[in-house]
Amino acid sequence: MVALAACSGEQPLTTPDGSPISTVTTRVAEVNIVSADRDYATTCLAPTAPDAGQVDVERIVVTDPAVLDALCALGLGPAVVAVTAEPGSVPAYLGPQLTAVPAIGSAPDAAAVADADAGLVLTTADTADSARAFRGVRSVTIPAGGTWQEKFQAVADAVNRSEAGRARLAEYTTEAAKTGRRMDAAHTQVSLVRFGDDSETIAGMDTFAGQVLGDIGVQRPGPQRVPDSFPVTDENFRDADADLIYVSFEGEKGRAHGEDVLLSDEWLSLGAPVWKRVLAVDDALWYESSGLAAAWLVLNDVKGSLDGNS
C-alpha cells in the first residue's frame, strides 16, 4: 500500500534534483492502515538446520509459488534457484529474497533447466507437469489437501527439516496464544469485511485471516461464527458490526468501492465506526496467502492493532 502523492491528484514530493520521493499512504477513507510501513525484507525467518543425520538440501526448484511460504519460514530462501511460473507470480509479502528468484515459466526450456542445476524439485499435483522438465532430479509432491500447517510440515519433511518444522509451528502457536491472553482477545469481537468491485463480503472463520484470529483467540460476532464467507446485503448489513472491524480491499476497484462505503451514512451509523474502531489491512496477505510466514505477518498485524483506533 505504498503510493506516490500524485495518486491522490497532488504533485509528488521531490528531492532537490527533481527525483520523486515515495511516501507511505497511512489512511484510506478516514481509516488507518495497519502496518502501512511494513518491510517485506524481514518476512523470512532465520535459517534452520537439517535433521540429525540428514544431508542438507541445495538448489531447490519450486513449481508452485504457494510452496515458497514454507521455505521462507524455514529460512531456506537462499536455496531456491528457480520457480516454474510466470514473472510476477511470487507473492510480494515474501520479500525481495524470493521475488528476485528467476521465474522460468511453467514449461521451462532446456537452457533454463540447465541454469537452475536443481538438486530438489518441490511440486504440487496441480503443477506436476512442470517438474517433468527436471527429469532425473529428486522430486517431492506436496499434498494439496489438509490445513496450511500440514502443508508446511510436508515441505519441512521434504527438505529434511521435520524437527525444525515442528519447532517453528510450535513457536507460532505459543506466540499466538500468548498474544491472545496478553491482549484479552477472548473479550474482543472482531469483524472481517472485504470490499470487492461492487460488493461487500464478511469473511468466514475458515479464511486464512479467520484461522489466524482463531489461533489468537479473538472472538467473532455471532452471525460471523460460520466457516464460509457470505455477502453483505441490506438485510444483514449490521452483521458487519463488532468491537473492531478489519476491512480490506480486493484490488484498486475494491478500494474505490470500499472508500464509498466507508464514508456512507449507513456505514458510519455502525458502532465500530462511531467509536473509531475500523482498521484497514492488506487483503492479499490476510486472504490470498497461506502459510507460516504469512501467519506471522497477520499475527504481528493483530498485535499492533487490536487495541488501536481509526
Secondary structure as UniProt FT lines:
FT   STRAND          2..3
FT   HELIX           5..8
FT   TURN            16..17
FT   STRAND          23..24
FT   STRAND          27..28
FT   TURN            29..30
FT   STRAND          31..33
FT   TURN            34..37
FT   HELIX           40..42
FT   TURN            52..53
FT   STRAND          60..62
FT   HELIX           65..67
FT   HELIX           68..73
FT   TURN            74..75
FT   HELIX           77..79
FT   STRAND          80..83
FT   TURN            87..88
FT   HELIX           92..94
FT   HELIX           96..99
FT   HELIX           110..116
FT   STRAND          120..124
FT   HELIX           125..127
FT   HELIX           128..131
FT   HELIX           132..134
FT   TURN            135..136
FT   STRAND          139..142
FT   HELIX           148..158
FT   TURN            159..160
FT   HELIX           162..182
FT   TURN            183..184
FT   HELIX           185..187
FT   STRAND          189..195
FT   STRAND          200..202
FT   TURN            205..206
FT   HELIX           208..216
FT   HELIX           222..224
FT   STRAND          230..231
FT   TURN            234..236
FT   HELIX           237..240
FT   STRAND          244..249
FT   HELIX           251..262
FT   HELIX           265..268
FT   HELIX           271..274
FT   TURN            275..276
FT   STRAND          278..280
FT   HELIX           284..288
FT   HELIX           292..303
FT   TURN            304..307
//
